[in-house]
Every structure is written in C-alpha cells, then in structure tokens.
Amino acid sequence: DLSVPIIPLTRTTSILPLIGTIDEFRANTIEDKVISQMGNERIETLIVDLSGVMAMEPDVVRKLINVFDGINMMGGQPIVTGLRPEIVKMMLRAGLSFENKAVTKGTLQQALADYLTIKTG
C-alpha cells in the first residue's frame, strides 16, 4: 500500500503521488492496485503525480500507458502531473506519448486548481 498510495480527494477523485524509482515490479503493482481501486472505490478521476519520480525506463512508461487505457476503459479520467524534463526527453526519443490516454498538467497544483474550478464553477 505504501508503494502505491491512492489518496481520496473527494468522493470520486483520488491522487496517486509516485516517488522514487518505478521498476517493472512496481509498475505491475501500480496496475493491479489502480484498476482494483477504480472499481472498488468508484473513482472517476485519478491524478497521477510523477513529480517525485526521477527516471523511468520506456517499458515502465508503456505499462503506465496500459494503466491509463484501463482507467479509460472503466470510464475514468487519468490526469498526469509533474513530468520531469528528463522523462519527457526519454519518452520523445522512444516514441512514447500520453496523448489521447491522459490529460497532462505541469504541476499537481494546476490539476487541483482546474479540478476545483470545474467542480465548483
């Protein structure tokens, strides 16, 4: 649970702050927990904050893309925040993108501000 902490923000929105290294094993754990929690907790929006992740291998990014596909299949909306320049460069070089998979925001604060504006506005 500590390696994949899904924190409720509202009844239908949660945050997944990821910190440290994400290897294949942890990526599989993320997939299992996220998909289960989406169904069990009726999460509609999952904000995945990557600002604490220093590096990821292309295979791990592919696994995250699969997780985002699963969230979308369950009727949810993944939002990615905090992508570091090093990770973006690696993704570009590997031909990987979150386009059409997840909404991306520069920071967690931007995602929360947009979310709160949409929900209360």
Secondary structure, DSSP 8 states (H G I E B T S, - for coil): -TTS--EESSSSEEEEEEES---HHHHHHHHHHHHHHHHHTT-SEEEEEEEE-----HHHHHHHHHHHHHHHHTT-EEEEE---HHHHHHHHHHT---TTT-EEESSHHHHHHHHHHHHH-
